[in-house]
Amino acid sequence: MPWKNKFLLSFNKVQEGYKITDTKIQNCKSRPLGVWVYDYKTHNFISSEPSVKSCIVKYNVSPTHFKRIRKFGLEFKGKLFSNHKLI
């Protein structure tokens, strides 16, 4: 649905007369804030960190390298960092 020169995706059917406000848009999060840490070879769960910053400090990695590791699913010291919980 077009809204302010953007497209808005919704899982619910929008009914006639429904108003969209900025607060409803800001409450939608595109991804979770936490980071899930897994063993790279076995994909066994190791830990869950509440924020990216705490994960960077705990595993002693630079922010730019950490961003690259998560984006491409690279190994770092035998660990895999994920934005989403693996099934």
Secondary structure, DSSP 4 states (H G I P E B T S, - for coil): -EETTEE---SSPPPTTPPP-HHHHHH--SS-S-EEEEETTT--EEEEESSHHHHHHHHT--HHHHHHHHHHT--BTTEEEESS---
